[in-house]
Amino acid sequence: MGFSENLRDLRKDRNLSQEQLAEILGVSRQSVSKWESDGGYPETEKLVQLAQKLNVSLDSLLLDSKDAIDATDATSTNPEASRLFSGKIYVKSFNGDVLIQCNVFAVREVLFKTRSEPPCFLAGADTSNILSALGFEMGGGQILGWYSNAEDAQKEMDCIYSAIHDGETVYQLQYNADVEVRTFSVKLKDQSGH
């Protein structure tokens, strides 16, 4: 299986129409149709953007291997991986006081963390706003929840994806760690609540 079939299968797996993928990439639907019918390849910049938006490596997008397009392995081993969904959902923030509408999510590592800080967090953004989309691509986004390990954050992202797929409009975090928010840091609470 080559690029055209990989692209078509990945697009369908993400529940995206050709029109939706074209809008995300800033190209015409005819361009996406041409790529999927083996009528050509996108320019290099668009190939990189395709791989990022579909959450796969360039190799898995271009190579002739069905196994190479399994995004599950890619996201579980890459804490910086993000997913783009065809729908939006409101996510209740980790402290439960804010509803944040999102359509794109990423597990991000905490840089320069102290021993008491959580190692990662789940970020979300609504990429229909161009400034939000640019900020998210540069590592920004609204913090949805803090996690004691990347596996829990990945499970959370998978559950959000399932909720969107099932047509839910609001999602309550399930795997986030209990944290204490301080002025300039976040601290994991221990089992006793301290």
C-alpha positions as CSV (number, residue, x, y, z in Angstrom):
1,M,0.0,0.0,0.0
2,G,1.4,3.4,-1.0
3,F,0.9,7.0,-0.1
4,S,-2.5,7.4,-1.7
5,E,-4.0,4.5,0.1
6,N,-2.3,5.4,3.4
7,L,-3.6,8.9,3.2
8,R,-7.2,7.7,2.4
9,D,-7.2,5.2,5.2
10,L,-5.7,7.6,7.7
11,R,-8.2,10.3,6.8
12,K,-11.1,7.9,7.2
13,D,-9.7,6.5,10.4
14,R,-9.7,10.1,11.8
15,N,-13.3,10.6,10.7
16,L,-12.3,13.4,8.4
17,S,-13.9,14.1,5.0
18,Q,-11.7,15.2,2.1
19,E,-13.2,18.7,2.5
20,Q,-12.3,18.8,6.2
21,L,-8.7,17.6,5.5
22,A,-8.4,20.2,2.7
23,E,-9.5,23.0,5.0
24,I,-7.0,21.9,7.7
25,L,-4.2,22.0,5.2
26,G,-5.3,25.1,3.3
27,V,-5.7,23.3,0.0
28,S,-8.6,22.5,-2.3
29,R,-10.7,19.3,-1.9
30,Q,-9.6,18.4,-5.4
31,S,-5.9,18.4,-4.3
32,V,-6.8,15.9,-1.5
33,S,-8.8,13.8,-4.0
34,K,-5.9,13.9,-6.5
35,W,-3.4,12.7,-3.8
36,E,-5.8,9.9,-2.7
37,S,-6.3,8.7,-6.3
38,D,-2.5,8.4,-6.9
39,G,-2.5,11.5,-9.2
40,G,0.4,13.1,-7.5
41,Y,2.1,14.1,-4.2
42,P,1.8,17.2,-2.1
43,E,4.8,19.5,-1.8
44,T,7.2,18.7,1.0
45,E,5.8,21.3,3.4
46,K,2.3,19.8,3.0
47,L,3.6,16.3,3.5
48,V,5.1,17.3,6.8
49,Q,1.9,19.1,7.8
50,L,-0.2,16.0,6.8
51,A,2.0,13.8,9.0
52,Q,1.6,16.2,11.9
53,K,-2.2,16.6,11.5
54,L,-2.8,12.9,11.1
55,N,-0.4,12.1,14.0
56,V,1.9,9.7,12.1
57,S,5.5,9.8,10.9
58,L,6.4,10.7,7.4
59,D,7.7,7.1,6.9
60,S,4.3,5.7,7.8
61,L,2.6,8.1,5.5
62,L,4.8,7.3,2.6
63,L,5.9,3.7,3.0
64,D,4.3,0.7,1.5
65,S,3.3,-1.0,4.8
66,K,-0.1,-1.3,6.5
67,D,1.6,-1.8,9.8
68,A,3.4,1.6,9.5
69,I,0.2,3.6,9.7
70,D,-0.9,2.5,13.2
71,A,-1.1,5.8,15.1
72,T,-1.6,4.0,18.4
73,D,2.1,3.1,18.7
74,A,3.2,6.5,17.6
75,T,1.2,8.4,20.2
76,S,1.9,6.0,23.1
77,T,5.7,6.4,22.6
78,N,5.7,10.1,21.9
79,P,4.5,12.3,24.7
80,E,4.5,15.4,22.4
81,A,2.1,13.8,19.9
82,S,-1.1,15.6,19.2
83,R,-4.4,14.5,17.7
84,L,-6.8,16.4,15.5
85,F,-10.4,15.4,15.7
86,S,-13.3,16.2,13.3
87,G,-15.5,17.4,16.2
88,K,-15.2,19.7,19.2
89,I,-15.9,18.9,22.8
90,Y,-16.0,20.9,26.0
91,V,-13.5,19.6,28.6
92,K,-13.8,20.4,32.3
93,S,-10.5,21.7,33.5
94,F,-8.5,19.8,36.2
95,N,-9.9,22.0,38.9
96,G,-13.4,21.7,37.5
97,D,-14.1,25.4,37.3
98,V,-13.6,26.0,33.6
99,L,-15.2,24.4,30.5
100,I,-12.7,24.6,27.6
101,Q,-13.9,23.9,24.0
102,C,-11.2,22.0,22.1
103,N,-10.7,20.0,18.9
104,V,-7.0,19.3,19.2
105,F,-5.1,17.8,22.1
106,A,-1.4,17.1,23.0
107,V,0.4,15.4,25.9
108,R,3.3,17.7,26.8
109,E,6.2,17.1,29.1
110,V,6.9,19.6,31.9
111,L,10.3,21.1,31.2
112,F,12.7,21.7,34.1
113,K,10.4,20.0,36.6
114,T,11.1,19.7,40.3
115,R,10.7,16.4,42.2
116,S,7.2,17.3,43.4
117,E,5.8,18.5,40.0
118,P,3.8,16.3,37.7
119,P,5.9,15.1,34.7
120,C,3.3,16.0,32.0
121,F,0.0,17.7,31.3
122,L,-2.7,17.5,28.7
123,A,-3.1,20.6,26.6
124,G,-6.1,21.5,24.4
125,A,-7.1,24.2,21.9
126,D,-9.8,25.2,19.5
127,T,-7.9,25.4,16.2
128,S,-10.8,27.1,14.4
129,N,-9.2,30.3,15.7
130,I,-6.0,30.9,13.7
131,L,-4.1,32.4,16.7
132,S,-5.0,29.5,18.9
133,A,-3.9,27.1,16.2
134,L,-0.6,28.8,15.7
135,G,0.0,28.9,19.4
136,F,-0.8,25.3,19.8
137,E,1.6,24.2,17.1
138,M,4.3,26.2,18.9
139,G,3.7,24.2,22.1
140,G,0.9,26.3,23.6
141,G,-2.7,25.5,24.5
142,Q,-4.9,25.5,27.5
143,I,-3.8,23.1,30.3
144,L,-6.7,20.7,30.8
145,G,-5.1,18.3,33.3
146,W,-1.9,17.3,35.1
147,Y,-0.7,13.7,35.1
148,S,1.7,11.6,37.2
149,N,2.8,9.7,34.1
150,A,2.5,9.9,30.3
151,E,0.4,6.7,30.1
152,D,-2.4,8.2,32.1
153,A,-2.4,11.3,29.9
154,Q,-2.5,9.1,26.8
155,K,-5.4,7.2,28.2
156,E,-7.2,10.5,28.9
157,M,-6.6,11.6,25.3
158,D,-8.0,8.3,24.0
159,C,-11.1,8.7,26.1
160,I,-11.6,12.2,24.8
161,Y,-11.3,10.9,21.3
162,S,-13.9,8.2,22.0
163,A,-16.2,10.8,23.6
164,I,-16.0,13.0,20.5
165,H,-16.5,9.9,18.3
166,D,-19.6,9.0,20.3
167,G,-21.0,12.5,19.9
168,E,-20.6,13.7,23.5
169,T,-20.4,17.4,24.1
170,V,-18.8,17.6,27.5
171,Y,-16.0,15.4,28.9
172,Q,-14.9,15.1,32.6
173,L,-11.3,14.2,33.1
174,Q,-10.8,10.7,34.6
175,Y,-7.0,10.1,34.8
176,N,-5.6,13.4,35.9
177,A,-3.5,13.6,39.1
178,D,-4.6,15.5,42.2
179,V,-2.5,18.7,42.3
180,E,-2.0,21.8,44.3
181,V,-1.6,24.9,42.2
182,R,0.8,27.5,43.6
183,T,1.7,30.9,42.3
184,F,4.6,29.7,40.1
185,S,4.3,25.9,40.2
186,V,2.1,22.9,40.4
187,K,2.7,20.2,43.1
188,L,1.5,16.6,43.1
189,K,-0.5,15.8,46.2
190,D,0.5,12.6,47.9
191,Q,-2.0,9.8,48.7
192,S,-2.9,11.5,52.1
193,G,-3.8,14.7,50.3
194,H,-0.8,16.8,51.4
